[in-house]
Amino acid sequence: MKARKSGAVAIFIGVLLIVVFAVGLIVQKNPSALMTKYRYDFALEQFCAFCANWWLPAGIIGIPLFLISLITSLVRESKEKE
């Protein structure tokens, strides 16, 4: 039971880091991609700035973390079915 929870947490953290990677990459290539023309949103601007600063480490850590956690979870599930 404890291993399942830790696997789910690792998958969630991996997905969260992948989202930071994707948003940061988009904002790095086109800074006004997520901003609206006639509305200012401070929280969105701060989130985009954070993602733009940390997109590379988030991708380096998040993608392998997600894939490894997903594969180990699938292997564990297939072993439990047998």
C-alpha positions in Angstrom: 0.0 0.0 0.0 2.8 2.4 0.9 4.6 1.7 -2.4 1.5 2.6 -4.4 1.2 6.0 -2.7 4.9 6.8 -3.3 4.5 5.8 -6.9 1.5 8.0 -7.3 3.3 10.9 -5.7 6.3 10.5 -8.0 4.1 10.4 -11.0 2.3 13.5 -9.8 5.6 15.4 -9.2 6.8 14.2 -12.7 3.7 15.5 -14.4 3.9 18.8 -12.5 7.5 19.3 -13.6 6.6 18.4 -17.2 3.9 21.2 -17.0 6.5 23.6 -15.8 8.9 22.5 -18.6 6.2 22.9 -21.3 5.0 26.3 -20.1 8.5 27.5 -19.6 9.5 26.4 -23.1 6.5 28.1 -24.6 7.1 31.3 -22.8 10.9 31.2 -23.6 10.1 30.9 -27.3 7.2 33.4 -27.4 6.9 35.6 -24.2 3.4 36.8 -25.0 2.0 33.4 -25.8 -0.1 33.0 -22.7 -0.9 36.7 -22.0 -4.2 38.2 -23.1 -4.2 41.5 -25.0 -6.4 43.7 -22.8 -6.1 42.1 -19.4 -3.3 42.0 -16.9 -3.0 38.9 -14.6 -0.3 39.2 -12.0 -0.5 35.5 -11.0 -0.2 34.3 -14.6 2.7 36.6 -15.2 4.5 35.3 -12.1 3.9 31.7 -13.0 5.2 32.3 -16.5 8.3 34.0 -15.2 8.9 31.1 -12.8 8.5 28.5 -15.6 10.7 30.5 -17.9 13.5 30.5 -15.3 13.2 26.8 -14.3 12.0 25.1 -17.5 15.3 23.3 -18.3 15.9 21.7 -14.9 12.2 20.8 -14.6 12.4 19.0 -17.9 15.7 17.3 -17.1 14.2 16.0 -13.8 10.5 15.7 -14.6 10.5 13.7 -17.8 12.7 10.8 -16.5 11.0 10.9 -13.1 7.6 10.5 -14.8 8.7 7.8 -17.2 10.5 5.7 -14.5 7.6 6.0 -12.1 5.1 5.1 -14.7 7.1 2.1 -15.9 7.6 0.8 -12.3 4.0 1.3 -11.5 2.9 -0.6 -14.6 5.4 -3.4 -13.9 4.1 -3.6 -10.3 0.5 -3.8 -11.5 1.3 -6.5 -13.9 3.0 -8.6 -11.2 0.1 -8.1 -8.9 -2.3 -9.4 -11.5 -0.3 -12.6 -12.0 
